[in-house]
């Protein structure tokens, strides 16, 4: 029962969409109404308001890290160990992707996954961030950066964590991330994927 409580609380935390929150704070259109219609930092950046995009990025990554940090602190008190932490890690990520507050239509989970990875092991998280930045610097395509980072994240997790429950959580997150990028993969193959910083107004 306790592990279900961990999962539920982490899921609810993940369900808080900082793309929607930051857009409300900065009086921007709902990010689900323009661009890729994805409630994430990259799409918020298309509004032209960099501060809103930064807040979205930090908030979505922060909730992933926070869920893991809290689980790491409280799981031992309930004799849950690494399994409890892994469940919280996966639950906060799934909360972002399938948020109850947005009728289960959430973001793709890149920032939240990075936050989770940083919580599980800072070095693994930093390697994933470095991968994203390197690919973005070369090709300036957010989805390509995310796909490559997602593909390599389980390898980083194995190297830093070994074969444990947290590594399995990272592997499952990577599968979901890649699956959520299906339309981006099609656009990449067709040469139609948008580049970082492109501004799209509502209705475009």
C-alpha positions in Angstrom: 0.0 0.0 0.0 2.8 2.4 0.9 4.5 2.1 -2.5 1.1 3.0 -4.1 1.0 6.2 -2.0 4.5 7.0 -3.3 3.3 6.4 -6.9 0.1 8.5 -6.5 1.8 11.5 -4.9 4.6 11.5 -7.5 2.1 11.1 -10.3 0.1 14.1 -9.0 3.2 16.2 -8.8 4.1 15.2 -12.3 0.7 16.2 -13.5 1.4 19.9 -12.8 2.1 21.4 -16.2 4.6 24.2 -15.9 4.1 25.1 -19.6 0.5 26.0 -18.7 1.4 27.6 -15.4 4.2 29.8 -17.0 2.0 30.8 -19.9 -0.7 31.9 -17.4 1.9 33.9 -15.4 3.2 35.7 -18.5 -0.3 36.1 -20.0 0.6 34.0 -23.1 -1.8 31.8 -25.1 -2.3 28.2 -23.9 0.7 26.3 -25.4 -1.7 23.6 -26.5 -3.2 26.0 -29.1 -0.2 26.8 -31.2 3.0 25.4 -32.7 3.3 21.7 -31.9 0.5 22.0 -29.4 2.8 20.3 -26.9 2.8 21.7 -23.4 6.6 21.8 -23.1 9.4 24.3 -22.9 10.3 24.1 -26.6 6.8 25.0 -27.7 6.5 27.8 -25.1 9.7 29.2 -26.6 7.8 29.6 -29.9 5.7 32.2 -28.2 8.8 34.4 -28.2 8.9 34.7 -24.4 12.2 33.2 -23.3 11.5 33.7 -19.6 8.4 31.6 -19.8 10.2 28.8 -21.6 13.0 28.9 -19.0 10.4 28.7 -16.2 8.7 25.8 -17.9 12.0 24.0 -18.4 13.1 24.5 -14.7 9.7 23.6 -13.4 9.2 20.4 -15.3 12.8 19.3 -14.6 12.5 20.4 -11.0 9.4 18.3 -10.3 11.2 15.2 -11.6 14.1 15.8 -9.4 11.9 16.7 -6.4 9.9 13.5 -6.6 13.1 11.4 -6.7 14.7 13.4 -3.9 11.7 13.0 -1.6 11.5 9.3 -2.4 15.1 8.8 -1.6 14.6 10.5 1.8 11.4 8.7 2.8 11.6 5.3 1.1 14.1 3.9 3.6 11.8 4.9 6.4 9.1 2.6 4.9 11.6 -0.1 4.0 11.0 0.4 0.3 14.6 1.0 -0.8 15.5 1.5 -4.5 12.2 0.0 -5.6 10.3 2.9 -4.0 12.5 5.5 -5.6 12.2 3.9 -9.0 8.4 3.8 -8.7 8.3 7.5 -7.8 10.7 8.3 -10.6 8.5 6.6 -13.2 5.3 7.9 -11.7 6.3 11.6 -11.8 7.4 11.1 -15.4 4.1 9.5 -16.4 2.2 12.2 -14.6 3.8 14.8 -16.9 3.1 12.7 -20.0 -0.4 11.7 -19.0 -1.5 14.5 -16.5 -4.9 14.1 -14.8 -5.2 17.9 -14.7 -5.0 18.2 -18.5 -7.2 15.2 -19.3 -4.2 13.0 -19.8 -2.9 15.1 -22.7 0.6 16.2 -21.5 4.0 16.9 -22.7 6.6 14.5 -24.1 8.5 14.4 -20.9 12.0 15.4 -21.9 12.7 17.9 -19.1 11.0 15.8 -16.4 13.0 12.8 -17.5 16.2 14.8 -17.2 15.2 16.0 -13.7 14.5 12.3 -12.7 17.9 11.3 -14.1 19.6 14.1 -12.2 17.9 12.9 -9.0 18.9 9.3 -9.5 22.5 10.1 -10.4 23.7 13.6 -11.1 26.5 12.4 -13.5 24.0 10.4 -15.6 21.8 13.4 -15.7 24.6 15.7 -16.7 25.7 13.3 -19.5 22.1 13.3 -20.9 22.0 17.1 -20.8 25.4 17.3 -22.5 24.2 15.0 -25.2 21.0 17.1 -25.8 23.1 20.3 -25.9 25.7 18.9 -28.3 23.1 17.6 -30.8 21.1 20.8 -30.5 24.2 22.9 -31.1 24.9 21.0 -34.3 21.5 20.5 -35.8 19.2 22.9 -33.8 16.4 20.4 -33.7 14.9 19.8 -30.3 13.3 16.5 -31.1 16.4 15.0 -32.5 18.3 16.1 -29.4 15.7 14.5 -27.2 15.6 11.2 -29.2 19.4 10.8 -29.1 19.6 11.7 -25.4 16.7 9.3 -24.7 18.4 6.5 -26.6 21.7 7.0 -24.6 20.1 7.6 -21.2 19.8 3.9 -20.3 23.4 3.4 -21.1 24.4 6.3 -18.8 22.1 4.8 -16.1 23.7 1.4 -16.3 27.2 3.0 -16.1 26.3 5.1 -13.1 23.7 3.0 -11.3 24.4 -0.5 -12.4 21.5 -2.9 -13.0 19.0 -1.8 -10.4 15.4 -0.7 -10.2 16.3 2.9 -11.1 17.9 1.8 -14.3 14.8 0.0 -15.3 12.8 3.1 -14.7 15.1 5.1 -17.0 14.8 2.4 -19.7 11.0 2.6 -19.5 11.0 6.4 -19.6 13.2 6.2 -22.7 10.8 3.9 -24.5 7.9 6.2 -23.7 9.9 9.3 -24.8 10.7 7.8 -28.1 7.1 6.6 -28.6 5.8 10.1 -27.8 8.1 11.5 -30.5 6.5 9.4 -33.3 5.3 12.4 -35.3 8.6 14.1 -34.8 10.4 11.0 -36.2 8.1 11.2 -39.3 8.9 14.9 -39.8 12.6 14.3 -39.3 12.6 11.6 -42.0 10.7 14.0 -44.3 13.0 16.9 -43.5 10.0 18.9 -42.1 10.9 19.1 -38.4 11.0 22.6 -37.0 14.1 24.1 -35.5 14.7 25.5 -32.0 13.6 29.2 -31.7 11.2 29.2 -34.6 8.2 31.4 -33.6 4.7 30.2 -34.3 1.7 32.2 -33.4 -1.6 30.7 -32.3 -3.4 29.2 -35.2 -0.2 28.6 -37.2 
